[in-house]
Amino acid sequence: MALKKEIILENGISMNYHRIAEIQNVVNGKTILVIYSYVNQNQRNREKNNQLRYSDDIYKIIDRVITDYNDKLDIVSAYEYLKTIENYKDAEDIFEDDEIKNKEGVELNGQDDGED
């Protein structure tokens, strides 16, 4: 899963594809969402499929969102929370090829939702 939204950096580069790379829980402290942003989904796919010649063959930025400690935060609710943050408001959900969602939009990762 990822989010699609244009975010223009101070240097003028447009980042359009954003994915949560990590959810870090500092015990009794804070929860940190680590977000990787790419120019577009194609750049993410190149990275995912090991199609990069060099580590700097792709433009990617890393953002961190810090919130109150939440050890129950799963990936789906983390994306929902992220969409409440100003930079990511009104972002569109993107599901990768191997991800499926049910009628409520919950990611099933290829698992049968029990409906035919």
Beta strands, then each sheet from edge to edge (+ up, - down):
strand 1: 2-8
strand 2: 14-25
strand 3: 30-38
strand 4: 60-68
strand 5: 92-94
sheet 1: 4+ 3- 2+ 1- 5+
end
